[in-house]
Amino acid sequence: MQSVRRAARTIPFPFLGYVLGVIGLLFLGGFVGALASGFSFAPVIGIATAALFVGMVACFRIRAHQIAQGNRGDVELSMDPMRPAEDPEATARYLMTYRGTNAPASREGESGRKTDSGRPLAA
């Protein structure tokens, strides 16, 4: 069960949500055009449009729920679709290999304020 949860946390739900939203907007335009033209398949396009928008909202709600559950030390999640999930072990491995330092023990910046990614704020 843990592997399923870990695999689900690596799915880029925000990116998938944005893609579904763009496709939904295209279908919305097709739906309005089909209604204006009087095509008989307009209700099918309307149902598909609604399903795409419901899927988009579901993707964002799933990620919000995953973030609310907490990171539990395995992967740091974000709502940003272009920023992938961060693995603290990979960060520590990078710091040790290329910087010659250990991973920071505290996730607070020099000013004491936490950033979105846990990195210190630039002075």
matplotlib code that plots the C-alpha trace (Angstrom):
import matplotlib.pyplot as plt

x = [0.0, 2.9, 4.3, 0.9, 0.8, 4.3, 3.6, 0.5, 2.5, 4.8, 1.9, 2.0, -1.6, -1.3, 0.1, -2.5, -5.2, -3.9, -3.9, -7.5, -8.5, -7.0, -8.7, -11.9, -11.8, -11.4, -14.4, -16.3, -15.7, -16.8, -19.9, -21.0, -20.3, -22.3, -25.2, -25.2, -25.1, -27.8, -25.9, -27.4, -24.2, -23.9, -25.1, -22.3, -19.7, -21.3, -21.1, -17.4, -16.7, -18.2, -16.3, -13.0, -13.6, -14.6, -11.4, -9.4, -10.8, -10.3, -6.6, -6.1, -8.1, -6.1, -2.8, -4.2, -5.2, -1.8, 0.0, -2.4, -1.5, 2.1, 5.3, 6.2, 9.8, 9.6, 8.7, 8.0, 5.0, 4.0, 1.0, 3.4, 3.0, 6.5, 8.3, 8.6, 8.3, 11.5, 13.1, 15.0, 17.3, 18.3, 18.9, 21.1, 23.0, 23.6, 24.8, 27.2, 28.5, 28.9, 29.0, 30.8, 28.3, 25.5, 21.8, 20.6, 19.1, 16.7, 14.4, 14.2, 16.0, 18.4, 15.5, 13.6, 10.9, 10.2, 9.9, 7.6, 10.3, 12.0, 15.0, 16.3, 15.1, 17.8, 19.2]
y = [0.0, 2.4, 1.9, 2.9, 6.0, 6.9, 6.3, 8.5, 11.3, 11.3, 11.9, 15.6, 16.3, 20.1, 19.8, 17.2, 19.6, 22.5, 20.3, 19.1, 22.8, 23.8, 20.8, 21.7, 25.3, 23.9, 21.6, 24.5, 26.5, 23.4, 23.0, 26.6, 26.3, 23.1, 24.7, 27.7, 25.5, 23.2, 19.9, 16.9, 15.9, 19.2, 17.5, 14.9, 17.7, 19.5, 16.4, 15.9, 19.6, 19.2, 16.0, 17.7, 20.6, 18.2, 16.2, 19.5, 20.4, 16.9, 17.0, 20.2, 18.9, 15.7, 17.6, 19.9, 16.8, 15.3, 18.5, 18.7, 15.1, 16.3, 15.2, 12.6, 12.9, 11.2, 13.7, 17.4, 18.3, 21.6, 23.0, 24.5, 22.4, 23.1, 22.3, 18.5, 16.9, 17.1, 14.1, 15.1, 12.0, 13.2, 16.7, 15.4, 13.1, 16.1, 18.3, 15.6, 14.7, 18.1, 20.6, 18.5, 19.5, 17.7, 18.5, 21.4, 20.3, 23.2, 24.2, 27.9, 30.7, 33.1, 35.4, 32.6, 32.6, 29.5, 29.7, 27.7, 25.2, 25.3, 27.1, 30.2, 33.6, 35.6, 38.5]
z = [0.0, 0.7, -2.8, -4.3, -2.2, -3.1, -6.8, -6.6, -5.0, -8.1, -10.6, -11.7, -10.7, -11.1, -14.6, -15.5, -14.1, -16.3, -19.4, -18.7, -18.2, -21.6, -23.3, -21.5, -22.9, -26.4, -25.9, -24.4, -27.7, -29.7, -27.5, -28.0, -31.8, -31.9, -30.1, -32.4, -35.5, -34.1, -34.3, -32.7, -30.9, -28.9, -25.7, -25.9, -26.3, -23.3, -21.1, -22.2, -21.3, -17.9, -17.3, -18.3, -15.9, -13.1, -13.7, -13.6, -10.2, -9.0, -9.9, -7.9, -4.9, -4.9, -4.8, -2.1, 0.0, -0.5, 0.7, 3.7, 4.7, 5.1, 3.6, 6.1, 5.1, 1.7, -1.0, -0.8, -3.0, -4.6, -6.5, -9.1, -12.2, -13.5, -10.3, -9.7, -6.3, -4.3, -2.7, 0.5, 0.1, -3.4, -2.1, 0.7, -1.8, -4.1, -1.3, -0.1, -3.6, -5.2, -2.4, 0.2, 2.9, 4.7, 4.2, 6.4, 9.7, 9.8, 7.0, 8.1, 6.4, 8.1, 8.8, 10.5, 7.9, 5.9, 2.2, -0.1, -0.9, 2.5, 1.1, 3.0, 1.7, -0.2, 1.7]

ax = plt.figure().add_subplot(projection="3d")
ax.plot(x, y, z, "-o")
ax.set_aspect("equal")
plt.show()
